[in-house]
Amino acid sequence: MLTLAHPWLLLLLPVPLLVGWLAPPHREARVGLDVPFLERLARLTGQKPAEGAVVERHGTFRNVTLVLVWALLVLGLARPQVIKPAITKTVPVRDILLAADLSGSMETKDFTNAGGQTVDRLTAVKEVLDDFLARRKGDRVGLILFGSAPFVQAPFTEDLDVCRALLAEAQLRMAGPKTALGDALGLAIAVFDGSDAQIEERVLIALTDGNDTASQVPPAKAAEIARDKGIVIHTVAVGDPKSVGEEALDEETLKAVANVTGGLYSFAADRAQLGAVYDRLDAIETRKAKTTSYRLRSDLYVWPLGAAFVISLAAHIFVSSPRRTRSEGASPRSAGLQPAVSPTSRRPGVSQMRGVGTPEARRIGNPRYRRRPVRVRSHSPLCSFVQPTRA
């Protein structure tokens, strides 16, 4: 599709007409050829010198050239472009939602990672999710962080590197010190309902210690609603099963949520159980999703600018050609003596005449020559003089 990036610049097209109509005419004083014998020349021809002016008239060729070049320059400034059709592609994707716990209980250092180091529970969650995201290729992933209240950190996106960066920046208690697992499940249901994609199997992976202390909706009740909505919840427990108090790991709640929705329960330290969750996700049937990339734009302003340059150069060569100059010089333009007398002559008694050839003027008055009127063309003021020839 052909379009203009700056179409308003086309308003500059009538500017030359406005300038020619409003601006005063250009006046220029030119110095002609000094003729010290003007009085004698006038006496021999019987004509009286007078001041004159020439109004330059442009031909049709020059006017058409100027109009065409100006139009091409304005068109180039408007920046014509060709917008190609949008590139679309269809890729198979899965939509997976992740929920990570950032409550105060997640700072408990009771988890042993794959390297044998004892780390806090949030660090364990980050390691597990980072490994999970590194395995997903072409899937759309959303991220929910929750503490005393849940919030969507990243909507469904195919840019998994962004999800990994946002997860790495998550800090303890940034969503509050308590754990609202049930509210996080309710927010996940709302996110799936608000998605415009037709998702056949909705999957949520929740990583938490399961010790719900702040939810308005109990996790079991939220799991039942999720089941009715067709959402499968996989729970991943993070922590030490032997811990007690507010830092206790509530495995019973996590197992119940997974069983109600048809999901899997796994312990974060058990690589075999995590592998079963990954295999279950890989078995999910993919859906076809269309992604639209940007539309390519090709600038075409070089063509009108190049055409303007070529036309102006060709017109200049044509006007300045020697053959055209000789043919114009031989054509008669006027009769009679009409010299241009400069009002600011540099010497008294000396007038200025255009188009008078010096060799011919030197032969005026020589008895060996007889007088014959010859017309000589000049670009400004036109005049004629008597050219003597041999008798």
C-alpha positions in Angstrom: 0.0 0.0 0.0 1.4 3.4 -1.0 1.1 6.1 1.5 2.8 9.4 2.7 4.5 9.7 6.0 3.9 13.5 6.0 1.0 14.2 3.7 0.5 17.7 5.2 3.6 18.9 3.4 1.7 18.7 0.1 0.3 22.1 1.2 3.6 23.6 0.0 2.7 23.0 -3.6 1.0 26.4 -4.2 3.8 28.3 -2.4 5.5 29.5 -5.6 2.2 30.9 -7.0 1.6 32.8 -3.7 5.2 34.2 -3.8 4.8 35.3 -7.4 1.5 36.9 -6.7 2.4 38.7 -3.4 6.1 39.4 -3.8 7.2 42.4 -5.9 8.9 41.8 -9.2 12.6 41.2 -9.2 14.6 44.2 -10.6 18.3 43.9 -11.6 20.6 46.5 -13.1 23.1 45.1 -15.5 26.2 46.8 -16.9 26.4 46.8 -20.7 29.2 47.4 -23.1 30.9 50.8 -23.0 30.6 52.6 -26.3 32.6 55.9 -26.4 31.2 56.8 -29.8 27.5 56.5 -29.1 26.8 60.1 -30.2 28.4 59.6 -33.5 26.7 56.3 -34.0 23.3 57.9 -33.2 24.1 60.7 -35.7 24.9 58.3 -38.5 21.8 56.2 -37.9 19.5 59.1 -37.3 18.1 57.6 -34.1 18.1 59.1 -30.6 19.4 56.9 -27.7 17.0 56.4 -24.9 16.8 54.4 -21.6 15.0 51.1 -21.8 14.2 48.0 -19.8 13.6 44.4 -20.7 10.9 42.2 -19.1 12.1 38.7 -19.2 9.5 36.2 -20.4 10.1 32.5 -19.7 9.1 30.0 -22.3 6.7 27.1 -21.9 9.5 24.6 -21.6 11.1 26.4 -18.6 7.8 26.9 -16.8 6.8 23.3 -17.2 10.3 22.2 -15.9 10.1 24.4 -12.9 6.6 23.2 -12.0 7.6 19.6 -12.4 10.8 19.9 -10.3 9.0 21.8 -7.5 6.2 19.2 -7.4 8.8 16.3 -7.2 10.7 18.1 -4.4 7.5 18.5 -2.3 6.6 14.9 -3.0 10.0 13.8 -1.7 9.6 15.9 1.4 6.2 14.2 2.0 8.2 10.9 2.2 6.2 8.4 0.1 6.3 4.9 1.5 5.2 1.4 0.6 3.7 -0.5 3.5 3.9 -4.2 2.9 1.2 -6.6 4.2 1.6 -7.6 7.9 3.6 -10.8 8.4 1.6 -13.3 10.3 2.6 -16.8 11.4 0.9 -19.6 13.2 2.7 -21.3 16.0 1.6 -24.1 18.5 1.6 -22.8 22.1 0.4 -23.7 25.5 -0.8 -21.2 28.1 0.6 -21.8 31.5 0.2 -19.6 34.6 2.7 -19.6 37.4 2.0 -18.5 41.0 4.9 -17.8 43.4 4.7 -17.2 47.1 6.5 -14.2 48.5 5.2 -14.2 52.1 7.4 -13.9 55.2 7.4 -17.7 55.8 9.4 -18.1 52.5 12.5 -16.6 54.1 13.0 -19.7 56.2 16.3 -21.4 55.3 15.3 -25.1 55.4 15.6 -26.1 51.7 18.5 -28.0 50.2 18.9 -27.2 46.5 20.5 -29.4 43.8 23.9 -28.2 44.7 23.6 -29.4 48.3 23.4 -25.8 49.7 20.8 -24.8 52.3 18.9 -21.8 51.0 15.7 -20.0 51.9 12.4 -21.1 50.3 12.1 -18.1 47.9 15.5 -18.9 46.5 14.3 -22.5 45.9 11.2 -21.2 44.2 13.3 -19.0 41.9 15.6 -21.9 41.0 12.7 -24.3 40.3 10.8 -21.7 38.1 14.0 -20.6 36.3 14.6 -24.2 35.3 11.0 -24.6 34.3 11.0 -21.6 32.1 14.3 -22.6 30.5 12.5 -25.8 29.4 9.5 -24.1 27.8 9.9 -23.3 24.1 7.1 -21.4 22.3 4.7 -21.5 25.2 2.9 -18.5 26.6 3.5 -18.0 30.4 1.9 -15.6 32.9 3.3 -14.8 36.4 1.4 -14.2 39.6 3.1 -13.2 42.8 1.3 -13.3 46.1 1.7 -12.6 49.8 -1.0 -11.0 51.9 -2.6 -10.2 48.5 -2.0 -11.5 45.0 -1.1 -9.4 41.9 -0.3 -10.2 38.2 3.4 -9.5 37.6 3.3 -10.5 34.0 0.3 -11.4 31.7 0.5 -14.2 29.2 3.6 -13.6 27.0 5.9 -15.6 24.8 8.9 -13.5 26.0 10.1 -16.0 28.7 13.2 -14.0 29.3 11.1 -11.2 30.6 9.3 -13.6 33.0 12.6 -14.9 34.2 13.9 -11.3 34.8 10.8 -10.3 36.7 11.0 -13.4 38.8 14.6 -12.8 39.7 13.7 -9.3 40.9 11.0 -10.5 43.2 11.7 -9.9 46.9 10.3 -11.3 50.1 7.3 -9.5 51.6 6.9 -7.3 48.5 3.2 -8.4 48.5 2.8 -8.5 52.2 4.1 -10.8 55.0 1.2 -13.3 55.1 0.1 -16.1 52.7 -3.1 -15.8 50.7 -3.0 -18.9 48.6 -6.8 -19.1 48.1 -6.9 -15.5 46.8 -4.0 -16.3 44.4 -6.1 -19.2 43.0 -9.1 -16.9 42.6 -6.9 -14.3 40.8 -5.6 -17.0 38.5 -9.2 -18.0 37.6 -9.9 -14.4 36.7 -6.8 -14.2 34.5 -7.9 -17.3 32.6 -11.4 -15.9 32.2 -10.0 -12.6 30.9 -7.8 -14.2 28.3 -9.1 -13.8 24.7 -7.5 -17.1 23.7 -9.5 -20.2 23.3 -7.6 -22.4 25.7 -8.8 -26.0 25.9 -6.7 -27.0 28.9 -5.9 -24.3 31.5 -2.9 -25.0 33.7 -1.7 -23.3 36.9 1.5 -24.1 38.8 1.6 -22.9 42.3 4.8 -22.8 44.3 4.3 -22.2 48.0 4.6 -23.7 51.5 0.8 -24.0 51.5 0.4 -22.4 54.9 -2.6 -20.1 54.1 -2.9 -17.3 56.7 -4.7 -14.5 54.9 -7.1 -15.7 52.2 -10.7 -14.5 52.1 -11.5 -17.7 50.1 -10.1 -21.0 51.4 -7.8 -22.8 49.0 -10.1 -25.8 48.9 -13.1 -23.7 47.9 -11.0 -21.9 45.3 -9.8 -25.3 43.9 -13.4 -26.4 43.4 -14.2 -23.2 41.5 -11.1 -23.8 39.4 -12.2 -27.4 38.7 -15.6 -26.1 37.4 -13.8 -23.7 35.1 -11.6 -26.5 33.7 -8.4 -25.3 35.3 -5.8 -27.9 36.3 -3.6 -26.9 39.3 -0.2 -28.4 39.9 1.2 -27.7 43.3 4.9 -27.6 44.2 5.7 -27.6 47.9 8.8 -25.7 49.1 10.1 -26.1 52.6 10.9 -28.7 55.3 8.0 -31.1 56.0 9.2 -31.3 59.7 8.9 -27.5 60.3 6.2 -26.3 62.7 4.4 -23.0 63.5 3.8 -20.3 60.9 6.7 -21.7 58.9 5.1 -25.2 58.7 4.8 -26.8 55.3 1.1 -27.6 54.7 1.4 -30.5 52.4 -2.2 -31.6 53.0 -3.7 -28.5 51.6 -1.4 -28.6 48.5 -2.3 -32.2 47.9 -6.0 -31.5 48.2 -5.9 -28.6 45.7 -4.0 -30.8 43.2 -6.3 -33.7 43.6 -9.5 -31.7 43.3 -8.5 -30.1 40.0 -6.8 -33.3 38.6 -3.3 -31.9 38.9 -0.1 -33.3 40.4 1.6 -32.6 43.7 5.3 -32.6 43.9 8.1 -31.6 46.3 10.5 -29.1 45.0 13.5 -31.0 46.2 12.4 -34.2 44.5 13.6 -34.0 40.9 11.7 -37.1 39.9 8.4 -35.5 41.0 9.2 -32.3 39.2 10.0 -34.3 36.1 6.6 -35.9 36.2 5.0 -32.4 36.3 7.1 -31.4 33.2 6.1 -34.5 31.4 2.5 -33.8 32.2 2.8 -30.3 30.8 4.5 -31.6 27.6 1.5 -33.9 27.1 -0.9 -31.0 26.9 -2.3 -30.5 23.5 -1.0 -27.3 21.9 -3.3 -24.7 20.3 -2.6 -22.7 17.2 -1.9 -19.1 17.9 -1.4 -16.3 15.3 1.3 -13.8 16.0 1.6 -10.6 14.0 5.0 -9.0 13.5 5.6 -5.4 12.4 4.7 -4.2 8.9 7.7 -3.5 6.7 7.9 0.1 5.4 10.0 0.9 2.3 10.8 4.6 1.7 10.5 5.9 -1.8 11.5 9.5 -1.4 14.8 9.0 -3.3 12.9 8.4 -6.5 11.1 11.8 -6.7 14.3 13.6 -5.5 16.4 11.8 -8.0 13.9 12.5 -10.8 13.9 16.2 -9.9 17.7 16.3 -10.1 17.8 14.6 -13.4 15.1 16.8 -14.9 16.7 20.0 -13.7 20.1 18.8 -15.0 18.7 17.8 -18.4 16.9 21.2 -18.7 20.1 23.1 -17.9 22.1 21.1 -20.5 19.4 21.6 -23.1 19.1 25.4 -22.6 22.9 25.9 -22.5 23.6 23.8 -25.6 25.7 25.6 -28.2 23.3 24.8 -31.1 20.4 26.3 -29.2 22.4 29.4 -28.3 23.5 30.0 -31.9 20.0 29.5 -33.3 18.6 32.0 -30.7 21.3 34.5 -31.4 20.5 34.5 -35.2 16.8 35.2 -34.7 15.7 38.9 -35.0 14.0 40.3 -32.0 13.5 44.0 -32.7 14.3 46.8 -35.1 15.7 50.2 -34.5 18.3 51.5 -32.1 17.2 51.0 -28.5 20.4 51.2 -26.4 20.2 51.0 -22.6 21.8 54.1 -21.3 22.9 53.6 -17.7 21.7 56.4 -15.4 24.9 55.8 -13.4 27.5 56.0 -16.3 31.0 55.8 -15.1 32.3 58.5 -17.5 30.6 61.5 -18.8 29.6 61.2 -22.4 29.9 57.5 -22.4 26.7 55.4 -22.6 26.3 51.7 -22.3 24.8 49.6 -25.1 24.1 45.9 -25.0 24.7 43.6 -28.0 27.0 45.9 -29.9 30.0 44.0 -31.4 33.2 45.9 -30.9 34.9 44.9 -34.2 32.0 46.1 -36.3 31.7 49.4 -34.3 35.4 50.2 -35.2 34.6 50.2 -38.9 31.8 52.8 -38.6 32.6 55.9 -40.7 35.3 54.1 -42.8 34.8 55.2 -46.5 35.9 51.7 -47.6 32.8 50.2 -46.1 29.2 50.9 -47.0 26.4 50.8 -44.4 24.0 47.9 -44.1 21.5 47.6 -41.2 22.0 44.4 -39.2 19.9 43.3 -36.3 21.8 41.9 -33.3 20.0 40.0 -30.5 20.7 40.6 -26.8 19.0 39.3 -23.7 18.4 42.8 -22.4 17.6 45.7 -24.0 17.4 44.8 -27.7 19.1 47.2 -30.1 20.3 47.4 -33.7 23.1 49.3 -35.2 24.6 50.0 -38.6 27.3 47.6 -39.5 29.5 48.7 -42.3 30.5 46.3 -45.0 33.1 46.6 -47.8 31.9 48.4 -50.8 
